[in-house]
């Protein structure tokens, strides 16, 4: 299944877990990503595919713990930037 890292906020989720099939940008293989997965490795070539980080950083209270301070601040700053 290629599941490598689960979101620490997933235990407190009151949402349905969904499955998304993404195309590996390296080899074109299918990569299964559940909504509680942070990332998954392509079983065909090993390329790491990430879930939609910006989305979880917006709503998850444990996002900073999951992605780290630098990534968290980067995504928060992008989402809070004024729209032109």
C-alpha positions in Angstrom: 0.0 0.0 0.0 3.0 2.4 0.3 1.8 4.2 3.4 4.8 5.8 5.2 3.7 8.5 7.5 0.3 9.1 9.2 -0.9 12.5 10.2 -0.7 12.9 14.0 -4.0 14.8 13.9 -5.8 11.8 12.2 -6.8 10.3 15.6 -8.9 13.4 16.4 -10.5 13.7 13.0 -14.2 13.6 12.8 -14.2 13.4 9.1 -14.5 10.5 6.6 -11.3 9.1 5.5 -11.0 9.3 1.7 -8.7 7.7 -0.9 -7.1 9.6 -3.7 -5.1 8.0 -6.5 -2.3 10.3 -7.6 -0.1 9.8 -10.6 3.6 9.5 -9.8 5.3 12.4 -11.6 8.4 10.3 -12.0 7.2 7.0 -13.6 3.4 7.6 -14.1 2.4 4.8 -11.7 -0.6 5.0 -9.4 0.1 6.1 -5.8 -2.7 5.6 -3.2 -3.0 8.5 -0.7 -5.6 8.4 2.1 -6.7 11.7 3.5 -4.8 10.8 6.8 -1.5 10.2 5.0 1.1 12.9 4.9 3.0 11.1 2.1 3.3 7.8 0.3 6.1 6.2 -1.7 5.4 5.0 -5.3 5.7 1.2 -5.2 6.9 1.2 -8.8 9.9 3.6 -8.6 10.1 4.8 -5.0 9.3 8.5 -5.6 7.7 10.2 -2.6 4.3 11.8 -3.3 2.9 14.2 -0.7 -0.7 14.9 0.2 -2.2 18.4 0.0 -0.2 20.1 2.8 -1.6 23.5 2.4 -5.0 22.2 3.1 -4.2 20.4 6.3 -2.1 23.3 7.6 -5.2 25.4 7.3 -7.4 23.3 9.6 -5.4 20.8 11.6 -4.3 21.8 15.1 -1.4 19.4 15.0 -0.1 20.6 11.6 3.0 22.3 13.0 4.0 19.1 14.8 3.5 17.1 11.6 5.3 19.2 9.0 7.7 21.2 11.2 8.0 24.9 12.0 9.5 26.1 8.7 7.0 24.3 6.4 4.1 25.3 8.7 5.1 29.0 8.7 5.7 28.9 4.9 2.2 27.6 4.2 0.5 29.8 6.7 2.2 32.9 5.3 1.2 31.9 1.7 -2.4 31.4 2.8 -2.6 34.7 4.7 -1.0 36.8 1.9 -3.5 39.4 0.6 -5.1 38.5 -2.7 -4.2 40.9 -5.6 
